[in-house]
Amino acid sequence: MLDRKLQDFEGPVGPWRGTAALAASGIAVVCFAAALALAWMSVGTLLLIFAGVLLGVFLDGLTRGIGRVLPLPRSLRLTIASLAVAAAAIGFGSYGGATIVQQGRDLGTTIKDQAGTVTGWLSERGIDVPSFAPQGGGKDGSTESGQREGGLGGLANGLLKGSSSIVSDAGSVLGPAAAVILGLFDALGNLLVIAFLGLAFAADPKAYRDGVVRFVPPQKRWRASQVLDGAGETLRHWLFGQLIIMAVIFLCTWAGLAFLGIGGALILGLQAGLLAFVPTVGPLVAGIVIVLAALASGTKAVIGAVGVYLAVQCLESYGLTPFIQKRALDIPPATIFAGQLILGVIFGLWGIALALPLMAVIKVLLEQLYVEDTLHEQSST
């Protein structure tokens, strides 16, 4: 009698045993695949949000720094930090904006001419250099991979494609002006989105962290808060260290090229500093631009420009990065480059530009959730 009662509590027997668990596993797999497909289609928007998170981390770090000097309410400190950043950007733009625009225009012409000279020189020696034309998608400029454009550019594209007959008529009338307007809308709109997200995240980071933690089971919420705080701290240390490195590269490159008398030294130094945000690929592109710009000033200028570039890269690789970024991010160069390749294939240009902060977050998650919690070993950080 007791055996019969126990058998009744065992649940379904025969071919129906384990059906519920199998169905739950199948639903989980389908939901995971759907989430991956949605992330793939909206990857530009997701990385735009991540850029907003980076700005929020930067403003949050400035707010914390001001708090060590001035014991003011957080909202007031954030206002001071935001106004200081805006004033610095406006001041730099008003002071050197005209020079940067003029040097940028001249630099573009110089690089185009020198690239043609190099291509002709290679062609004379039997080396074929293919010309890469920009490839659009279809007639409406969409891509064939099924990946949607992120940010306000994607929204603008969607709005413009809503009425195909009107757009085709407007495109034939406006011509290149439509592309220029769409490009300006995309760039300015994305900057506004990043600025809004950064201010929102910096205003109350605890609220957003707690919102994410609520999706975690109650017994693991404390650990989830620790992991998120660790990721935020790593991003904060890396970002401020990277900004210092970029500023030093900008100043050293500008001063070295100006000393050599190479035209457009300010814009060349600025692009070298900005491209230092993108590891491996960025410095290489900056070096090519510097060499092409120096070709117009003669062989001695090219040798001097290469010397300045190599000196700055040695300073960055063997002096600044090991000293400043050791605490924040210690990843071997080959791993960084491999990560850039993978993220570039998956996410495109945004993935290459944001590879290092993305890898910093992934490193924290792997060390704390896998190495410490699963393997029960001490992480390197």
Helices and strands as residue ranges (DSSP letters): H 2-9, G 14-16, H 19-41, H 43-69, H 74-124, H 151-161, H 164-174, H 176-203, H 205-213, G 218-220, H 221-260, H 265-275, H 281-294, G 295-297, H 299-315, I 316-320, H 321-324, H 333-347, H 349-353, H 355-365, I 366-372
